[in-house]
Amino acid sequence: MNNEYSVAIKKQVEEFFKKTTFDIIDVIVVLRDEVFFVNINTEHSKTLIGERGKTLAEIQHIIRGIIRKQVKEDLFVEVDINNYKQIKNEKLRDVAKDIADEVAFYKTEKILPVMNPYERRIIHLALEQRTDIETESIGEGLDRRVVVKPKSL
């Protein structure tokens, strides 16, 4: 059944892009941890990703809706373009580890810039195994950010 979903997802993504002016090179669908990861390879990545990934988020929302309507099930689908999210997540994890090392060494807290919920989650997950520091989200609404601080004794 999962292979059928992968094929259906790939077909729907390809059909979606045929209706646009954007050519795609390839669509790769991988099932991992009950999530269908869809990576779209294209020469139009800058336009399709948009500023800070906003256009990509909108494309993902549309594609999820199309897929849910087509397969009539609530599948978890994560859409990426030219591995943008994967690369961004790796960079966020690297930044998180560097900041955690700094916080642990200097014993002072560090407040990160404003991040969306997905980015904050990446930071929290990247540092959850550390025993010398802790993370916390602070702020309200669109002004939420992560604080990394030394672990309380």
C-alpha positions in Angstrom: 0.0 0.0 0.0 2.8 2.4 0.8 4.3 1.9 -2.7 0.9 2.8 -4.1 0.8 6.0 -2.1 4.4 6.9 -3.3 3.4 6.4 -6.9 0.1 8.4 -6.4 2.0 11.2 -4.7 4.6 11.4 -7.4 1.9 11.4 -10.1 0.0 14.2 -8.3 3.1 16.4 -7.9 4.0 15.9 -11.6 0.5 16.8 -12.7 0.5 19.9 -10.4 3.7 21.2 -12.0 2.5 20.4 -15.6 -0.2 23.0 -14.9 2.4 25.7 -14.1 5.1 27.4 -16.1 7.8 25.6 -14.0 9.6 22.6 -15.5 10.7 20.0 -13.1 13.6 17.6 -13.6 12.5 14.8 -11.3 10.3 14.0 -8.3 11.6 11.6 -5.7 9.2 10.2 -3.0 10.7 8.4 0.0 8.8 7.0 2.9 10.6 7.4 6.2 9.1 7.2 9.7 5.5 7.3 8.3 6.3 10.5 6.5 6.3 10.7 2.7 9.3 13.0 1.8 8.9 14.5 -1.6 11.9 16.2 -3.2 11.3 18.1 -6.4 14.4 18.8 -8.5 14.1 21.9 -10.7 16.0 24.7 -12.2 13.5 27.1 -10.8 14.3 26.6 -7.1 14.8 30.2 -6.2 11.3 31.2 -7.4 9.7 28.0 -6.0 11.3 28.2 -2.6 10.8 32.0 -2.2 12.0 34.2 0.6 12.8 32.1 3.7 10.9 29.2 2.2 7.5 30.9 2.2 6.6 29.9 -1.4 7.7 26.4 -0.7 5.5 26.3 2.4 2.5 27.4 0.2 3.3 24.8 -2.4 3.5 22.1 0.3 0.1 23.2 1.6 -1.5 22.9 -1.9 0.2 19.6 -2.7 -0.9 18.1 0.7 -4.5 19.2 -0.1 -4.4 17.6 -3.5 -2.9 14.4 -2.2 -5.4 14.1 0.7 -8.3 14.6 -1.8 -6.9 12.1 -4.2 -6.0 9.2 -1.8 -8.8 10.1 0.7 -6.4 9.5 3.7 -4.5 11.9 5.9 -1.0 11.1 4.9 2.0 13.0 6.3 3.7 14.6 3.3 6.8 16.8 3.5 7.7 18.7 0.3 11.2 19.9 -0.5 12.7 21.6 -3.5 16.3 20.7 -4.5 16.9 19.5 -0.9 16.5 23.1 0.4 14.9 22.0 3.7 17.4 19.2 4.3 20.3 21.6 3.8 18.7 24.2 6.0 18.0 21.7 8.7 21.6 20.6 8.7 22.8 24.2 9.0 20.3 24.8 11.9 21.6 21.7 13.7 25.2 22.9 13.2 24.4 26.3 14.6 22.5 24.8 17.5 25.5 22.6 18.5 27.9 25.6 18.2 25.7 27.8 20.4 25.3 24.9 22.9 29.0 24.5 23.1 29.4 28.3 23.7 26.7 28.4 26.3 28.2 25.4 28.1 31.7 26.9 28.0 30.8 30.4 29.1 27.8 29.5 31.4 25.7 32.2 29.9 22.4 31.9 28.1 22.0 32.8 24.4 18.8 34.0 22.8 18.5 32.9 19.1 16.7 35.0 16.5 13.0 34.7 15.8 12.2 31.4 14.2 9.1 29.6 12.9 7.8 26.6 14.8 9.5 24.1 12.5 12.9 25.8 12.9 12.5 26.0 16.7 11.7 22.3 16.8 14.9 21.5 14.8 16.9 23.4 17.4 15.2 21.7 20.4 15.6 18.2 18.9 19.2 18.8 18.0 20.0 19.7 21.6 17.7 17.4 23.5 20.4 14.8 24.3 22.8 17.4 25.8 23.0 17.2 29.6 24.9 20.4 30.2 22.4 22.8 28.6 18.6 23.2 28.1 16.4 24.9 25.6 13.2 26.9 25.9 11.0 28.7 23.5 10.0 32.2 24.6 7.9 35.1 23.1 4.4 35.4 21.7 3.0 34.8 18.3 5.4 35.6 15.4 8.1 36.8 17.9 8.9 33.3 19.3 12.6 32.3 19.7 14.7 29.7 21.4 16.8 30.4 24.5 19.8 28.1 25.1 21.0 28.2 28.7 23.3 26.3 31.0 21.5 23.4 32.8 20.4 24.4 36.3 22.3 22.6 39.1 
